[in-house]
Amino acid sequence: MTEETATKIEAPAQLQADSRAIAVAIAGWLVPGLGHVLLRMWGRALACFLSVGALVFVGAGMRGNLFSWEGADPFSRLGFVADAGAGVFYWVAKSMEGGVSDVSHSYGDYGTRFLATAGVLNLLAALHAYEAARGRKA
Amino acid sequence: MISPSLRPSHFQVLVLFALAVSVALGFLSRREPRERFNYIARSLFWFLLIGVGIGWAMYPFSR
């Protein structure tokens, strides 16, 4: 088999592996831990789900601020990116708060940080799942 | 205005935050259970030590 023929055979397999890795990353972002579930990394999946879930639950319970896409300044939009990193938990937090945040207390301020941290942690987990699906990490 | 349904103390907030982040990072960055446990314990310890340390460092300026 020549080198050129081998490259032609490997290309579709590589494309398929890349597509799978992207699907795993998206699944991991949408539902915390799902990316690792698809890779049969049960411990990591459970740890991600529980950690992100706990941060969102407590953050929303303390009435932290959930940023929306229509933020007036770049920091609000950056906050939205962090919050939206939690995937479906963003809407869970929104429904828990009923659209009313309260940062007049320190609790609300803490809650805002908890919600943003949950999102960033989940993005990190989704990136880890992507790398693992590509065989770069285990 | 709706008051927060959860009102943990500052220290409880610190412990919960440190625990959640340490567990997630420990599971993501380490593979073996023993390594994970060591990482989580070390990370939690430093989170708490630095958090309480910064709290005490700010104490003179709080009044």
N, CA and C atoms of all chains as a GROMACS GRO file, in nm:
protein
  603
    1MET      N    1   0.085  -0.120   0.000
    1MET     CA    2   0.000   0.000   0.000
    1MET      C    3   0.089   0.126   0.000
    2THR      N    4   0.061   0.215  -0.091
    2THR     CA    5   0.144   0.335  -0.094
    2THR      C    6   0.102   0.430   0.017
    3GLU      N    7   0.189   0.529   0.039
    3GLU     CA    8   0.160   0.624   0.147
    3GLU      C    9   0.033   0.706   0.117
    4GLU      N   10   0.016   0.736  -0.014
    4GLU     CA   11  -0.100   0.816  -0.054
    4GLU      C   12  -0.231   0.741  -0.029
    5THR      N   13  -0.232   0.610  -0.060
    5THR     CA   14  -0.352   0.528  -0.039
    5THR      C   15  -0.384   0.517   0.110
    6ALA      N   16  -0.281   0.500   0.191
    6ALA     CA   17  -0.301   0.489   0.336
    6ALA      C   18  -0.363   0.617   0.391
    7THR      N   19  -0.317   0.732   0.342
    7THR     CA   20  -0.371   0.861   0.386
    7THR      C   21  -0.518   0.873   0.348
    8LYS      N   22  -0.554   0.823   0.227
    8LYS     CA   23  -0.694   0.831   0.182
    8LYS      C   24  -0.784   0.744   0.269
    9ILE      N   25  -0.733   0.632   0.317
    9ILE     CA   26  -0.812   0.543   0.402
    9ILE      C   27  -0.827   0.602   0.542
   10GLU      N   28  -0.718   0.664   0.591
   10GLU     CA   29  -0.720   0.718   0.727
   10GLU      C   30  -0.806   0.842   0.739
   11ALA      N   31  -0.820   0.919   0.631
   11ALA     CA   32  -0.890   1.047   0.639
   11ALA      C   33  -1.035   1.034   0.687
   12PRO      N   34  -1.118   0.942   0.630
   12PRO     CA   35  -1.256   0.931   0.679
   12PRO      C   36  -1.262   0.886   0.825
   13ALA      N   37  -1.171   0.797   0.865
   13ALA     CA   38  -1.169   0.750   1.004
   13ALA      C   39  -1.135   0.864   1.098
   14GLN      N   40  -1.040   0.949   1.057
   14GLN     CA   41  -1.002   1.065   1.137
   14GLN      C   42  -1.117   1.163   1.149
   15LEU      N   43  -1.186   1.182   1.036
   15LEU     CA   44  -1.301   1.274   1.034
   15LEU      C   45  -1.410   1.223   1.128
   16GLN      N   46  -1.432   1.092   1.124
   16GLN     CA   47  -1.534   1.032   1.211
   16GLN      C   48  -1.497   1.048   1.358
   17ALA      N   49  -1.368   1.029   1.390
   17ALA     CA   50  -1.322   1.044   1.529
   17ALA      C   51  -1.337   1.188   1.575
   18ASP      N   52  -1.305   1.282   1.485
   18ASP     CA   53  -1.320   1.424   1.519
   18ASP      C   54  -1.465   1.460   1.544
   19SER      N   55  -1.554   1.409   1.457
   19SER     CA   56  -1.698   1.438   1.472
   19SER      C   57  -1.749   1.382   1.604
   20ARG      N   58  -1.702   1.262   1.638
   20ARG     CA   59  -1.745   1.200   1.764
   20ARG      C   60  -1.696   1.282   1.882
   21ALA      N   61  -1.572   1.329   1.874
   21ALA     CA   62  -1.516   1.409   1.984
   21ALA      C   63  -1.595   1.539   2.001
   22ILE      N   64  -1.635   1.600   1.890
   22ILE     CA   65  -1.714   1.724   1.898
   22ILE      C   66  -1.851   1.695   1.959
   23ALA      N   67  -1.912   1.582   1.918
   23ALA     CA   68  -2.043   1.543   1.973
   23ALA      C   69  -2.032   1.518   2.124
   24VAL      N   70  -1.923   1.455   2.166
   24VAL     CA   71  -1.901   1.428   2.309
   24VAL      C   72  -1.888   1.561   2.385
   25ALA      N   73  -1.814   1.655   2.326
   25ALA     CA   74  -1.795   1.785   2.392
   25ALA      C   75  -1.927   1.860   2.405
   26ILE      N   76  -2.007   1.857   2.299
   26ILE     CA   77  -2.137   1.927   2.303
   26ILE      C   78  -2.229   1.862   2.406
   27ALA      N   79  -2.229   1.727   2.407
   27ALA     CA   80  -2.312   1.656   2.506
   27ALA      C   81  -2.267   1.690   2.648
   28GLY      N   82  -2.134   1.696   2.667
   28GLY     CA   83  -2.080   1.729   2.799
   28GLY      C   84  -2.114   1.871   2.842
   29TRP      N   85  -2.123   1.960   2.744
   29TRP     CA   86  -2.161   2.098   2.778
   29TRP      C   87  -2.311   2.106   2.811
   30LEU      N   88  -2.394   2.039   2.730
   30LEU     CA   89  -2.539   2.048   2.751
   30LEU      C   90  -2.581   1.988   2.885
   31VAL      N   91  -2.533   1.868   2.913
   31VAL     CA   92  -2.565   1.802   3.041
   31VAL      C   93  -2.433   1.770   3.111
   32PRO      N   94  -2.402   1.838   3.222
   32PRO     CA   95  -2.276   1.814   3.290
   32PRO      C   96  -2.252   1.664   3.318
   33GLY      N   97  -2.141   1.613   3.271
   33GLY     CA   98  -2.106   1.472   3.294
   33GLY      C   99  -2.144   1.380   3.179
   34LEU      N  100  -2.233   1.425   3.091
   34LEU     CA  101  -2.280   1.336   2.983
   34LEU      C  102  -2.167   1.300   2.886
   35GLY      N  103  -2.076   1.394   2.863
   35GLY     CA  104  -1.962   1.366   2.774
   35GLY      C  105  -1.879   1.250   2.827
   36HIS      N  106  -1.858   1.250   2.958
   36HIS     CA  107  -1.780   1.141   3.018
   36HIS      C  108  -1.860   1.012   3.024
   37VAL      N  109  -1.992   1.023   3.038
   37VAL     CA  110  -2.076   0.902   3.034
   37VAL      C  111  -2.060   0.834   2.899
   38LEU      N  112  -2.060   0.912   2.791
   38LEU     CA  113  -2.046   0.855   2.657
   38LEU      C  114  -1.910   0.786   2.640
   39LEU      N  115  -1.812   0.831   2.717
   39LEU     CA  116  -1.678   0.770   2.711
   39LEU      C  117  -1.660   0.662   2.819
   40ARG      N  118  -1.769   0.633   2.890
   40ARG     CA  119  -1.769   0.533   2.999
   40ARG      C  120  -1.671   0.569   3.109
   41MET      N  121  -1.657   0.697   3.137
   41MET     CA  122  -1.575   0.742   3.251
   41MET      C  123  -1.674   0.781   3.362
   42TRP      N  124  -1.720   0.679   3.432
   42TRP     CA  125  -1.832   0.698   3.524
   42TRP      C  126  -1.798   0.789   3.642
   43GLY      N  127  -1.681   0.771   3.700
   43GLY     CA  128  -1.642   0.851   3.816
   43GLY      C  129  -1.636   0.999   3.782
   44ARG      N  130  -1.572   1.028   3.669
   44ARG     CA  131  -1.559   1.168   3.628
   44ARG      C  132  -1.696   1.227   3.594
   45ALA      N  133  -1.782   1.146   3.532
   45ALA     CA  134  -1.916   1.193   3.498
   45ALA      C  135  -1.993   1.230   3.624
   46LEU      N  136  -1.987   1.142   3.723
   46LEU     CA  137  -2.061   1.167   3.847
   46LEU      C  138  -2.005   1.289   3.920
   47ALA      N  139  -1.872   1.298   3.925
   47ALA     CA  140  -1.808   1.411   3.994
   47ALA      C  141  -1.846   1.543   3.928
   48CYS      N  142  -1.846   1.546   3.794
   48CYS     CA  143  -1.882   1.670   3.722
   48CYS      C  144  -2.027   1.706   3.749
   49PHE      N  145  -2.114   1.606   3.738
   49PHE     CA  146  -2.258   1.632   3.755
   49PHE      C  147  -2.286   1.685   3.896
   50LEU      N  148  -2.229   1.619   3.995
   50LEU     CA  149  -2.257   1.658   4.134
   50LEU      C  150  -2.194   1.794   4.168
   51SER      N  151  -2.071   1.816   4.122
   51SER     CA  152  -2.005   1.944   4.154
   51SER      C  153  -2.077   2.060   4.088
   52VAL      N  154  -2.103   2.047   3.959
   52VAL     CA  155  -2.171   2.156   3.887
   52VAL      C  156  -2.312   2.173   3.942
   53GLY      N  157  -2.380   2.060   3.967
   53GLY     CA  158  -2.517   2.067   4.021
   53GLY      C  159  -2.521   2.135   4.157
   54ALA      N  160  -2.426   2.100   4.244
   54ALA     CA  161  -2.423   2.160   4.379
   54ALA      C  162  -2.398   2.310   4.370
   55LEU      N  163  -2.303   2.350   4.284
   55LEU     CA  164  -2.272   2.493   4.271
   55LEU      C  165  -2.393   2.570   4.217
   56VAL      N  166  -2.462   2.512   4.119
   56VAL     CA  167  -2.580   2.580   4.062
   56VAL      C  168  -2.692   2.586   4.165
   57PHE      N  169  -2.716   2.475   4.233
   57PHE     CA  170  -2.826   2.470   4.331
   57PHE      C  171  -2.804   2.573   4.442
   58VAL      N  172  -2.683   2.576   4.496
   58VAL     CA  173  -2.654   2.671   4.605
   58VAL      C  174  -2.650   2.815   4.552
   59GLY      N  175  -2.589   2.832   4.434
   59GLY     CA  176  -2.582   2.967   4.376
   59GLY      C  177  -2.719   3.025   4.349
   60ALA      N  178  -2.807   2.945   4.293
   60ALA     CA  179  -2.943   2.993   4.266
   60ALA      C  180  -3.020   3.011   4.396
   61GLY      N  181  -2.994   2.920   4.493
   61GLY     CA  182  -3.061   2.932   4.623
   61GLY      C  183  -3.024   3.060   4.695
   62MET      N  184  -2.903   3.110   4.670
   62MET     CA  185  -2.860   3.235   4.732
   62MET      C  186  -2.897   3.355   4.645
   63ARG      N  187  -2.975   3.331   4.542
   63ARG     CA  188  -3.024   3.436   4.451
   63ARG      C  189  -2.910   3.511   4.381
   64GLY      N  190  -2.814   3.431   4.331
   64GLY     CA  191  -2.705   3.491   4.254
   64GLY      C  192  -2.756   3.547   4.122
   65ASN      N  193  -2.680   3.636   4.065
   65ASN     CA  194  -2.721   3.700   3.940
   65ASN      C  195  -2.688   3.610   3.821
   66LEU      N  196  -2.789   3.581   3.741
   66LEU     CA  197  -2.768   3.507   3.616
   66LEU      C  198  -2.766   3.609   3.504
   67PHE      N  199  -2.656   3.616   3.433
   67PHE     CA  200  -2.644   3.716   3.326
   67PHE      C  201  -2.723   3.669   3.204
   68SER      N  202  -2.777   3.766   3.131
   68SER     CA  203  -2.849   3.731   3.008
   68SER      C  204  -2.767   3.778   2.888
   69TRP      N  205  -2.803   3.726   2.772
   69TRP     CA  206  -2.729   3.758   2.650
   69TRP      C  207  -2.738   3.906   2.615
   70GLU      N  208  -2.849   3.969   2.657
   70GLU     CA  209  -2.868   4.110   2.622
   70GLU      C  210  -2.800   4.202   2.723
   71GLY      N  211  -2.683   4.163   2.771
   71GLY     CA  212  -2.611   4.246   2.867
   71GLY      C  213  -2.568   4.379   2.806
   72ALA      N  214  -2.566   4.482   2.891
   72ALA     CA  215  -2.536   4.616   2.841
   72ALA      C  216  -2.387   4.635   2.811
   73ASP      N  217  -2.301   4.561   2.879
   73ASP     CA  218  -2.157   4.581   2.862
   73ASP      C  219  -2.088   4.447   2.838
   74PRO      N  220  -1.962   4.452   2.794
   74PRO     CA  221  -1.889   4.327   2.764
   74PRO      C  222  -1.876   4.234   2.885
   75PHE      N  223  -1.867   4.292   3.006
   75PHE     CA  224  -1.854   4.207   3.124
   75PHE      C  225  -1.980   4.124   3.146
   76SER      N  226  -2.096   4.184   3.119
   76SER     CA  227  -2.222   4.109   3.133
   76SER      C  228  -2.227   3.995   3.033
   77ARG      N  229  -2.181   4.022   2.912
   77ARG     CA  230  -2.181   3.917   2.810
   77ARG      C  231  -2.081   3.806   2.846
   78LEU      N  232  -1.969   3.847   2.903
   78LEU     CA  233  -1.870   3.749   2.950
   78LEU      C  234  -1.932   3.665   3.064
   79GLY      N  235  -2.006   3.733   3.150
   79GLY     CA  236  -2.077   3.662   3.258
   79GLY      C  237  -2.177   3.564   3.203
   80PHE      N  238  -2.244   3.602   3.094
   80PHE     CA  239  -2.340   3.512   3.032
   80PHE      C  240  -2.269   3.387   2.979
   81VAL      N  241  -2.153   3.407   2.916
   81VAL     CA  242  -2.076   3.293   2.863
   81VAL      C  243  -2.042   3.197   2.977
   82ALA      N  244  -1.999   3.254   3.091
   82ALA     CA  245  -1.964   3.170   3.206
   82ALA      C  246  -2.088   3.097   3.258
   83ASP      N  247  -2.199   3.170   3.272
   83ASP     CA  248  -2.322   3.108   3.324
   83ASP      C  249  -2.375   3.001   3.229
   84ALA      N  250  -2.374   3.033   3.099
   84ALA     CA  251  -2.428   2.939   2.999
   84ALA      C  252  -2.342   2.814   2.987
   85GLY      N  253  -2.219   2.821   3.038
   85GLY     CA  254  -2.132   2.703   3.037
   85GLY      C  255  -2.190   2.587   3.114
   86ALA      N  256  -2.284   2.615   3.204
   86ALA     CA  257  -2.345   2.509   3.284
   86ALA      C  258  -2.448   2.428   3.205
   87GLY      N  259  -2.473   2.464   3.079
   87GLY     CA  260  -2.565   2.389   2.995
   87GLY      C  261  -2.710   2.398   3.044
   88VAL      N  262  -2.774   2.283   3.058
   88VAL     CA  263  -2.916   2.284   3.100
   88VAL      C  264  -2.932   2.339   3.242
   89PHE      N  265  -2.827   2.334   3.320
   89PHE     CA  266  -2.836   2.387   3.457
   89PHE      C  267  -2.855   2.539   3.457
   90TYR      N  268  -2.823   2.604   3.345
   90TYR     CA  269  -2.849   2.749   3.335
   90TYR      C  270  -2.999   2.774   3.349
   91TRP      N  271  -3.076   2.689   3.278
   91TRP     CA  272  -3.222   2.708   3.283
   91TRP      C  273  -3.278   2.655   3.414
   92VAL      N  274  -3.214   2.555   3.472
   92VAL     CA  275  -3.256   2.507   3.605
   92VAL      C  276  -3.241   2.621   3.706
   93ALA      N  277  -3.125   2.690   3.700
   93ALA     CA  278  -3.102   2.802   3.791
   93ALA      C  279  -3.203   2.913   3.766
   94LYS      N  280  -3.231   2.937   3.639
   94LYS     CA  281  -3.326   3.044   3.603
   94LYS      C  282  -3.465   3.012   3.658
   95SER      N  283  -3.506   2.886   3.646
   95SER     CA  284  -3.638   2.850   3.696
   95SER      C  285  -3.640   2.851   3.850
   96MET      N  286  -3.528   2.816   3.913
   96MET     CA  287  -3.522   2.820   4.060
   96MET      C  288  -3.537   2.963   4.111
   97GLU      N  289  -3.471   3.056   4.040
   97GLU     CA  290  -3.474   3.195   4.085
   97GLU      C  291  -3.602   3.265   4.043
   98GLY      N  292  -3.669   3.212   3.943
   98GLY     CA  293  -3.789   3.278   3.892
   98GLY      C  294  -3.759   3.412   3.829
   99GLY      N  295  -3.638   3.427   3.778
   99GLY     CA  296  -3.600   3.551   3.712
   99GLY      C  297  -3.569   3.665   3.808
  100VAL      N  298  -3.565   3.636   3.938
  100VAL     CA  299  -3.538   3.742   4.036
  100VAL      C  300  -3.408   3.711   4.111
  101SER      N  301  -3.303   3.786   4.080
  101SER     CA  302  -3.180   3.772   4.156
  101SER      C  303  -3.176   3.885   4.259
  102ASP      N  304  -3.094   3.868   4.361
  102ASP     CA  305  -3.086   3.969   4.466
  102ASP      C  306  -2.941   3.979   4.514
  103VAL      N  307  -2.871   4.077   4.460
  103VAL     CA  308  -2.731   4.093   4.500
  103VAL      C  309  -2.714   4.205   4.602
  104SER      N  310  -2.824   4.240   4.669
  104SER     CA  311  -2.814   4.343   4.773
  104SER      C  312  -2.753   4.284   4.900
  105HIS      N  313  -2.753   4.150   4.911
  105HIS     CA  314  -2.687   4.084   5.024
  105HIS      C  315  -2.558   4.019   4.974
  106SER      N  316  -2.473   3.983   5.070
  106SER     CA  317  -2.350   3.912   5.031
  106SER      C  318  -2.385   3.776   4.972
  107TYR      N  319  -2.499   3.717   5.014
  107TYR     CA  320  -2.540   3.587   4.962
  107TYR      C  321  -2.555   3.592   4.809
  108GLY      N  322  -2.618   3.697   4.763
  108GLY     CA  323  -2.640   3.711   4.619
  108GLY      C  324  -2.509   3.721   4.543
  109ASP      N  325  -2.415   3.794   4.604
  109ASP     CA  326  -2.283   3.808   4.542
  109ASP      C  327  -2.212   3.673   4.535
  110TYR      N  328  -2.218   3.600   4.646
  110TYR     CA  329  -2.160   3.466   4.647
  110TYR      C  330  -2.228   3.378   4.542
  111GLY      N  331  -2.360   3.388   4.539
  111GLY     CA  332  -2.436   3.306   4.444
  111GLY      C  333  -2.395   3.331   4.300
  112THR      N  334  -2.370   3.459   4.268
  112THR     CA  335  -2.325   3.495   4.132
  112THR      C  336  -2.195   3.423   4.099
  113ARG      N  337  -2.101   3.422   4.196
  113ARG     CA  338  -1.972   3.353   4.174
  113ARG      C  339  -1.991   3.203   4.161
  114PHE      N  340  -2.082   3.147   4.241
  114PHE     CA  341  -2.108   3.002   4.234
  114PHE      C  342  -2.160   2.965   4.095
  115LEU      N  343  -2.254   3.045   4.045
  115LEU     CA  344  -2.314   3.012   3.914
  115LEU      C  345  -2.209   3.022   3.803
  116ALA      N  346  -2.125   3.126   3.809
  116ALA     CA  347  -2.022   3.142   3.706
  116ALA      C  348  -1.919   3.029   3.716
  117THR      N  349  -1.882   2.992   3.838
  117THR     CA  350  -1.784   2.884   3.856
  117THR      C  351  -1.839   2.752   3.804
  118ALA      N  352  -1.969   2.727   3.828
  118ALA     CA  353  -2.031   2.604   3.778
  118ALA      C  354  -2.018   2.597   3.626
  119GLY      N  355  -2.044   2.708   3.560
  119GLY     CA  356  -2.035   2.712   3.414
  119GLY      C  357  -1.894   2.689   3.364
  120VAL      N  358  -1.798   2.756   3.427
  120VAL     CA  359  -1.659   2.743   3.383
  120VAL      C  360  -1.607   2.600   3.409
  121LEU      N  361  -1.645   2.543   3.524
  121LEU     CA  362  -1.604   2.405   3.554
  121LEU      C  363  -1.661   2.309   3.450
  122ASN      N  364  -1.788   2.333   3.413
  122ASN     CA  365  -1.849   2.244   3.315
  122ASN      C  366  -1.783   2.257   3.177
  123LEU      N  367  -1.745   2.380   3.141
  123LEU     CA  368  -1.674   2.399   3.014
  123LEU      C  369  -1.540   2.325   3.018
  124LEU      N  370  -1.474   2.330   3.133
  124LEU     CA  371  -1.347   2.258   3.148
  124LEU      C  372  -1.369   2.108   3.135
  125ALA      N  373  -1.477   2.058   3.196
  125ALA     CA  374  -1.508   1.915   3.188
  125ALA      C  375  -1.540   1.875   3.044
  126ALA      N  376  -1.614   1.960   2.973
  126ALA     CA  377  -1.648   1.930   2.832
  126ALA      C  378  -1.521   1.927   2.747
  127LEU      N  379  -1.428   2.019   2.776
  127LEU     CA  380  -1.301   2.022   2.703
  127LEU      C  381  -1.220   1.896   2.734
  128HIS      N  382  -1.223   1.853   2.859
  128HIS     CA  383  -1.154   1.730   2.898
  128HIS      C  384  -1.212   1.610   2.824
  129ALA      N  385  -1.346   1.605   2.817
  129ALA     CA  386  -1.413   1.494   2.747
  129ALA      C  387  -1.375   1.495   2.599
  130TYR      N  388  -1.366   1.615   2.541
  130TYR     CA  389  -1.327   1.627   2.399
  130TYR      C  390  -1.186   1.571   2.378
  131GLU      N  391  -1.096   1.612   2.466
  131GLU     CA  392  -0.957   1.564   2.455
  131GLU      C  393  -0.949   1.413   2.476
  132ALA      N  394  -1.026   1.363   2.572
  132ALA     CA  395  -1.026   1.218   2.598
  132ALA      C  396  -1.082   1.142   2.477
  133ALA      N  397  -1.185   1.198   2.415
  133ALA     CA  398  -1.245   1.131   2.298
  133ALA      C  399  -1.146   1.127   2.182
  134ARG      N  400  -1.057   1.224   2.177
  134ARG     CA  401  -0.954   1.225   2.071
  134ARG      C  402  -0.833   1.142   2.110
  135GLY      N  403  -0.835   1.085   2.228
  135GLY     CA  404  -0.726   0.998   2.272
  135GLY      C  405  -0.607   1.071   2.329
  136ARG      N  406  -0.625   1.198   2.359
  136ARG     CA  407  -0.512   1.276   2.412
  136ARG      C  408  -0.502   1.268   2.563
  137LYS      N  409  -0.615   1.237   2.630
  137LYS     CA  410  -0.614   1.227   2.776
  137LYS      C  411  -0.692   1.103   2.816
  138ALA      N  412  -0.666   1.055   2.934
  138ALA     CA  413  -0.743   0.940   2.983
  138ALA      C  414  -0.780   0.960   3.129
  139MET      N  415  -3.912   4.225   4.696
  139MET     CA  416  -3.784   4.158   4.677
  139MET      C  417  -3.785   4.022   4.748
  140ILE      N  418  -3.744   3.918   4.678
  140ILE     CA  419  -3.744   3.784   4.735
  140ILE      C  420  -3.611   3.761   4.807
  141SER      N  421  -3.620   3.718   4.933
  141SER     CA  422  -3.496   3.694   5.007
  141SER      C  423  -3.437   3.559   4.969
  142PRO      N  424  -3.307   3.542   4.986
  142PRO     CA  425  -3.246   3.414   4.948
  142PRO      C  426  -3.304   3.299   5.029
  143SER      N  427  -3.326   3.186   4.963
  143SER     CA  428  -3.379   3.070   5.034
  143SER      C  429  -3.268   2.999   5.110
  144LEU      N  430  -3.143   3.019   5.067
  144LEU     CA  431  -3.029   2.960   5.137
  144LEU      C  432  -2.948   3.072   5.200
  145ARG      N  433  -2.918   3.056   5.329
  145ARG     CA  434  -2.838   3.157   5.399
  145ARG      C  435  -2.725   3.091   5.478
  146PRO      N  436  -2.631   3.032   5.405
  146PRO     CA  437  -2.519   2.970   5.477
  146PRO      C  438  -2.426   3.078   5.533
  147SER      N  439  -2.343   3.039   5.629
  147SER     CA  440  -2.246   3.134   5.683
  147SER      C  441  -2.134   3.152   5.580
  148HIS      N  442  -2.051   3.253   5.601
  148HIS     CA  443  -1.939   3.278   5.509
  148HIS      C  444  -1.847   3.157   5.502
  149PHE      N  445  -1.823   3.097   5.619
  149PHE     CA  446  -1.733   2.981   5.622
  149PHE      C  447  -1.795   2.861   5.550
  150GLN      N  448  -1.925   2.842   5.567
  150GLN     CA  449  -1.992   2.731   5.498
  150GLN      C  450  -1.984   2.751   5.346
  151VAL      N  451  -2.001   2.876   5.303
  151VAL     CA  452  -1.990   2.906   5.159
  151VAL      C  453  -1.850   2.872   5.109
  152LEU      N  454  -1.750   2.911   5.188
  152LEU     CA  455  -1.611   2.884   5.150
  152LEU      C  456  -1.586   2.734   5.140
  153VAL      N  457  -1.633   2.658   5.240
  153VAL     CA  458  -1.610   2.514   5.241
  153VAL      C  459  -1.680   2.447   5.122
  154LEU      N  460  -1.802   2.486   5.097
  154LEU     CA  461  -1.878   2.425   4.988
  154LEU      C  462  -1.814   2.454   4.852
  155PHE      N  463  -1.775   2.579   4.833
  155PHE     CA  464  -1.710   2.618   4.708
  155PHE      C  465  -1.580   2.539   4.689
  156ALA      N  466  -1.498   2.537   4.796
  156ALA     CA  467  -1.368   2.468   4.789
  156ALA      C  468  -1.387   2.320   4.761
  157LEU      N  469  -1.487   2.261   4.826
  157LEU     CA  470  -1.510   2.117   4.810
  157LEU      C  471  -1.555   2.084   4.667
  158ALA      N  472  -1.650   2.161   4.616
  158ALA     CA  473  -1.702   2.133   4.481
  158ALA      C  474  -1.592   2.148   4.376
  159VAL      N  475  -1.515   2.255   4.386
  159VAL     CA  476  -1.409   2.279   4.287
  159VAL      C  477  -1.297   2.176   4.300
  160SER      N  478  -1.261   2.144   4.424
  160SER     CA  479  -1.153   2.046   4.446
  160SER      C  480  -1.191   1.909   4.392
  161VAL      N  481  -1.315   1.867   4.418
  161VAL     CA  482  -1.360   1.735   4.371
  161VAL      C  483  -1.360   1.730   4.218
  162ALA      N  484  -1.415   1.834   4.156
  162ALA     CA  485  -1.422   1.835   4.009
  162ALA      C  486  -1.281   1.833   3.949
  163LEU      N  487  -1.193   1.919   4.000
  163LEU     CA  488  -1.057   1.923   3.944
  163LEU      C  489  -0.980   1.795   3.974
  164GLY      N  490  -1.001   1.739   4.093
  164GLY     CA  491  -0.933   1.616   4.129
  164GLY      C  492  -0.971   1.501   4.037
  165PHE      N  493  -1.100   1.488   4.008
  165PHE     CA  494  -1.145   1.380   3.921
  165PHE      C  495  -1.102   1.402   3.776
  166LEU      N  496  -1.096   1.528   3.735
  166LEU     CA  497  -1.059   1.555   3.595
  166LEU      C  498  -0.909   1.541   3.572
  167SER      N  499  -0.830   1.579   3.672
  167SER     CA  500  -0.686   1.585   3.646
  167SER      C  501  -0.609   1.462   3.693
  168ARG      N  502  -0.670   1.377   3.775
  168ARG     CA  503  -0.600   1.258   3.823
  168ARG      C  504  -0.679   1.133   3.787
  169ARG      N  505  -0.606   1.023   3.770
  169ARG     CA  506  -0.671   0.901   3.723
  169ARG      C  507  -0.691   0.798   3.834
  170GLU      N  508  -0.587   0.778   3.914
  170GLU     CA  509  -0.593   0.676   4.018
  170GLU      C  510  -0.666   0.730   4.141
  171PRO      N  511  -0.747   0.645   4.207
  171PRO     CA  512  -0.824   0.689   4.325
  171PRO      C  513  -0.737   0.752   4.434
  172ARG      N  514  -0.621   0.691   4.458
  172ARG     CA  515  -0.534   0.745   4.563
  172ARG      C  516  -0.481   0.884   4.525
  173GLU      N  517  -0.442   0.898   4.399
  173GLU     CA  518  -0.393   1.029   4.352
  173GLU      C  519  -0.504   1.133   4.360
  174ARG      N  520  -0.625   1.089   4.324
  174ARG     CA  521  -0.739   1.182   4.330
  174ARG      C  522  -0.763   1.228   4.473
  175PHE      N  523  -0.763   1.133   4.564
  175PHE     CA  524  -0.788   1.167   4.705
  175PHE      C  525  -0.682   1.265   4.755
  176ASN      N  526  -0.556   1.237   4.724
  176ASN     CA  527  -0.448   1.327   4.767
  176ASN      C  528  -0.465   1.466   4.708
  177TYR      N  529  -0.499   1.471   4.579
  177TYR     CA  530  -0.516   1.600   4.512
  177TYR      C  531  -0.630   1.678   4.576
  178ILE      N  532  -0.743   1.609   4.597
  178ILE     CA  533  -0.861   1.676   4.654
  178ILE      C  534  -0.831   1.727   4.795
  179ALA      N  535  -0.766   1.643   4.875
  179ALA     CA  536  -0.734   1.683   5.013
  179ALA      C  537  -0.639   1.803   5.015
  180ARG      N  538  -0.536   1.798   4.929
  180ARG     CA  539  -0.440   1.908   4.924
  180ARG      C  540  -0.505   2.038   4.875
  181SER      N  541  -0.584   2.023   4.769
  181SER     CA  542  -0.650   2.141   4.711
  181SER      C  543  -0.746   2.204   4.811
  182LEU      N  544  -0.823   2.118   4.878
  182LEU     CA  545  -0.919   2.167   4.978
  182LEU      C  546  -0.846   2.240   5.092
  183PHE      N  547  -0.736   2.181   5.137
  183PHE     CA  548  -0.658   2.241   5.245
  183PHE      C  549  -0.610   2.381   5.205
  184TRP      N  550  -0.554   2.393   5.085
  184TRP     CA  551  -0.500   2.523   5.042
  184TRP      C  552  -0.610   2.624   5.018
  185PHE      N  553  -0.723   2.578   4.963
  185PHE     CA  554  -0.838   2.669   4.945
  185PHE      C  555  -0.877   2.730   5.080
  186LEU      N  556  -0.894   2.642   5.180
  186LEU     CA  557  -0.941   2.689   5.310
  186LEU      C  558  -0.836   2.776   5.378
  187LEU      N  559  -0.710   2.732   5.372
  187LEU     CA  560  -0.604   2.809   5.437
  187LEU      C  561  -0.592   2.949   5.376
  188ILE      N  562  -0.589   2.955   5.244
  188ILE     CA  563  -0.572   3.085   5.177
  188ILE      C  564  -0.697   3.171   5.197
  189GLY      N  565  -0.816   3.108   5.190
  189GLY     CA  566  -0.941   3.183   5.210
  189GLY      C  567  -0.948   3.245   5.349
  190VAL      N  568  -0.921   3.164   5.451
  190VAL     CA  569  -0.924   3.215   5.589
  190VAL      C  570  -0.810   3.315   5.610
  191GLY      N  571  -0.695   3.288   5.549
  191GLY     CA  572  -0.580   3.380   5.561
  191GLY      C  573  -0.611   3.516   5.502
  192ILE      N  574  -0.673   3.518   5.384
  192ILE     CA  575  -0.709   3.647   5.322
  192ILE      C  576  -0.814   3.718   5.408
  193GLY      N  577  -0.905   3.640   5.466
  193GLY     CA  578  -1.006   3.698   5.555
  193GLY      C  579  -0.943   3.769   5.673
  194TRP      N  580  -0.846   3.702   5.736
  194TRP     CA  581  -0.777   3.764   5.849
  194TRP      C  582  -0.691   3.883   5.804
  195ALA      N  583  -0.631   3.873   5.685
  195ALA     CA  584  -0.547   3.984   5.636
  195ALA      C  585  -0.631   4.108   5.612
  196MET      N  586  -0.760   4.090   5.576
  196MET     CA  587  -0.847   4.205   5.551
  196MET      C  588  -0.912   4.258   5.678
  197TYR      N  589  -0.902   4.181   5.785
  197TYR     CA  590  -0.972   4.218   5.908
  197TYR      C  591  -0.941   4.360   5.958
  198PRO      N  592  -0.813   4.403   5.960
  198PRO     CA  593  -0.784   4.539   6.010
  198PRO      C  594  -0.851   4.649   5.929
  199PHE      N  595  -0.885   4.623   5.802
  199PHE     CA  596  -0.944   4.727   5.718
  199PHE      C  597  -1.097   4.720   5.715
  200SER      N  598  -1.155   4.629   5.795
  200SER     CA  599  -1.300   4.607   5.786
  200SER      C  600  -1.379   4.703   5.872
  201ARG      N  601  -1.312   4.790   5.947
  201ARG     CA  602  -1.387   4.883   6.032
  201ARG      C  603  -1.332   5.023   6.022
   0.00000   0.00000   0.00000
